[in-house]
Amino acid sequence: MAYSIIETCVNCWACEPLCPSKAIFEDRPHFRIDAKKCTECEGEFADPQCASICPIEGAILNGLAENANPPGSLTGIPPERMQAAMAEIQAR
């Protein structure tokens, strides 16, 4: 199975140079991963490099179509806590 990048990608170029199998390529409107080249970084890294560097939570999916970098993974703030904080800020 291969990882994939979905449309929330903002083409920041963070992942492309880190991919050891050179599976990531630019394709308008966002980057994509060539499934035939993607090794999921197995045997090279403990974690997939694309997901570990991606600044957009939820933009990279694993082979089971699950978020490889789910909401809260970058900030450490659980999504429900973030929603409560944002609601409080908007209520001001």
PLY file of the C-alpha trace (Angstrom):
ply
format ascii 1.0
element vertex 92
property float x
property float y
property float z
element edge 91
property int vertex1
property int vertex2
end_header
0.00 0.00 0.00
1.11 3.54 -0.61
0.57 6.89 1.03
-1.39 9.60 -0.76
-1.63 13.36 -0.60
-5.12 14.86 -0.77
-6.43 18.20 -2.02
-5.77 20.03 1.26
-2.08 20.07 0.26
-0.82 23.65 -0.17
2.29 22.81 -2.26
4.68 23.95 0.45
7.44 21.64 -0.87
8.26 20.29 2.61
7.72 16.63 1.73
9.12 16.35 -1.78
12.85 16.55 -0.97
12.52 14.15 1.99
10.96 11.26 0.09
13.66 8.54 -0.08
11.94 6.76 -2.98
11.33 9.96 -4.99
7.63 9.08 -5.16
6.34 12.62 -4.55
5.76 14.85 -7.54
4.05 18.16 -8.24
0.75 17.85 -10.05
-1.63 20.76 -10.13
-3.31 21.70 -7.92
-1.25 19.82 -5.29
1.51 17.28 -4.80
0.80 13.60 -5.34
2.52 10.33 -4.47
3.27 7.76 -7.15
1.87 4.56 -5.61
4.25 2.39 -7.65
7.29 4.16 -6.16
6.07 4.71 -2.57
7.74 2.35 -0.11
6.12 3.97 2.95
9.74 4.52 4.04
9.88 0.92 5.26
13.40 -0.20 5.99
14.69 3.37 5.84
12.82 5.34 8.50
10.61 4.52 11.48
7.97 7.00 10.29
6.93 8.06 6.79
8.93 11.17 6.04
6.14 12.92 4.13
3.71 12.67 7.04
6.34 13.59 9.61
7.13 16.92 7.91
3.76 17.92 6.44
2.49 21.15 8.06
-1.11 20.50 6.98
-2.82 18.12 9.37
-4.81 15.47 7.53
-3.27 16.11 4.10
-1.50 12.76 3.92
-3.32 9.43 4.09
-1.84 6.00 4.66
-2.67 2.98 2.52
-5.88 2.42 4.49
-7.06 6.00 3.75
-6.48 7.02 7.38
-4.86 10.34 8.29
-1.14 9.84 8.65
-0.88 13.23 10.38
-4.31 13.66 11.99
-5.70 16.84 13.53
-3.81 17.62 16.72
-0.67 15.77 15.63
1.28 18.96 14.99
-0.03 21.14 17.78
-0.54 18.45 20.40
-3.96 19.97 21.05
-6.85 17.49 20.76
-9.37 18.61 18.08
-12.23 18.97 20.57
-10.11 21.23 22.79
-9.11 23.30 19.76
-12.77 23.70 18.76
-13.69 24.86 22.26
-10.84 27.38 22.28
-11.80 28.71 18.85
-15.45 29.04 19.93
-14.35 31.02 22.97
-12.19 33.32 20.85
-15.00 33.93 18.34
-17.45 34.70 21.16
-15.31 37.63 22.34
0 1
1 2
2 3
3 4
4 5
5 6
6 7
7 8
8 9
9 10
10 11
11 12
12 13
13 14
14 15
15 16
16 17
17 18
18 19
19 20
20 21
21 22
22 23
23 24
24 25
25 26
26 27
27 28
28 29
29 30
30 31
31 32
32 33
33 34
34 35
35 36
36 37
37 38
38 39
39 40
40 41
41 42
42 43
43 44
44 45
45 46
46 47
47 48
48 49
49 50
50 51
51 52
52 53
53 54
54 55
55 56
56 57
57 58
58 59
59 60
60 61
61 62
62 63
63 64
64 65
65 66
66 67
67 68
68 69
69 70
70 71
71 72
72 73
73 74
74 75
75 76
76 77
77 78
78 79
79 80
80 81
81 82
82 83
83 84
84 85
85 86
86 87
87 88
88 89
89 90
90 91
